[in-house]
């Protein structure tokens, strides 16, 4: 049973929809071939299907075509972590001094999903580029192929993303997504 907020539900949120529809820029140092991965979950299945693409736009077009027939989906770039959408708000009547200049105080608000009260807690998975449920696994569907190839076992004492298997050692579950931050046009304010 899929107990996670779905892509369809996420896209009903205007902030996440804008984030998802914006083509992400890969860092200049990234040199992977086919850097984008479309992951879909068919209705009634537990194993996510994947296909790699050269561009985000190609992966998006494939997802758009499949969207009516899937239970869930995402587009990521494995090995790169992505921050959740962040909005910048000018704090009315407040300024801070940066050097010799007074600049408006900016409040950074990290996006959080609206989920039903009976759903499990969701955390931002920077590798899936979306909120997911982190749980304990002795066998993870995303790692079964890797395990058989590498002979490695899944550490059942670590929380892992229910989709990509990123562990809590890679993902700080108490990261900036759980806080509201203050900024002054890129200058830190304490």
C-alpha positions, 0 to 999 in steps of 0.5 A, spaced: 500 500 500 502 506 498 502 511 504 505 517 501 503 523 498 503 522 491 505 526 485 498 528 483 497 531 490 503 534 490 502 538 483 495 541 486 500 545 491 502 551 487 509 552 490 511 545 488 507 545 481 512 551 480 518 547 482 516 541 478 515 545 472 521 549 472 527 545 469 533 544 474 540 547 472 545 541 473 551 544 476 557 545 471 561 540 474 556 535 473 558 530 467 554 524 468 551 521 461 543 521 461 543 525 468 535 525 469 531 519 471 524 518 471 521 513 476 514 511 476 510 507 480 504 503 477 498 501 480 498 495 485 506 495 484 511 496 490 517 496 485 518 503 482 520 503 475 526 507 472 528 510 465 534 515 464 534 521 460 538 526 457 534 532 459 529 534 464 524 536 458 525 529 455 523 525 462 518 530 463 514 529 457 515 521 458 512 522 465 506 527 462 504 521 457 504 516 462 501 520 468 494 518 467 496 510 468 501 511 474 500 511 481 506 516 483 512 518 479 518 523 480 524 526 476 531 526 479 538 526 478 541 521 482 547 523 486 545 530 486 541 533 492 536 538 491 533 543 496 526 544 497 522 550 494 524 556 498 520 563 498 523 569 499 519 575 503 521 582 504 519 583 512 515 590 512 519 595 516 525 591 517 532 593 515 539 590 516 546 593 515 550 590 510 557 593 510 555 600 510 548 599 507 541 598 510 538 593 506 531 590 507 530 584 511 528 578 507 525 572 510 526 565 507 520 560 508 522 553 506 516 549 503 512 544 506 507 539 503 500 539 506 498 532 508 492 529 511 492 527 519 492 520 518 498 520 513 505 518 516 510 524 517 514 526 510 521 529 510 524 532 504 528 527 500 533 531 496 535 525 491 527 524 490 526 532 489 520 531 493 517 529 500 517 522 502 516 517 508 522 515 511 522 508 514 526 502 517 528 496 511 531 490 512 530 489 504 529 495 500 526 494 493 530 500 490 536 496 493 535 489 491 539 489 485 544 492 488 545 488 494 545 481 489 550 485 485 555 487 491 553 482 496 551 488 501 546 488 506 541 493 508 542 496 515 536 495 518 537 500 523 537 506 519 531 510 516 531 510 509 527 514 503 521 509 501 523 511 494 530 511 493 533 508 499 537 514 501 539 513 508 538 518 514 546 518 514 545 522 507 539 526 508 539 530 515 531 529 517 532 535 521 534 540 516 532 547 513 526 544 511 524 544 518 525 551 520 524 558 517 530 562 516 532 569 515 536 572 510 539 579 508 540 578 500 545 573 501 548 576 507 547 572 514 543 575 520 544 572 526 
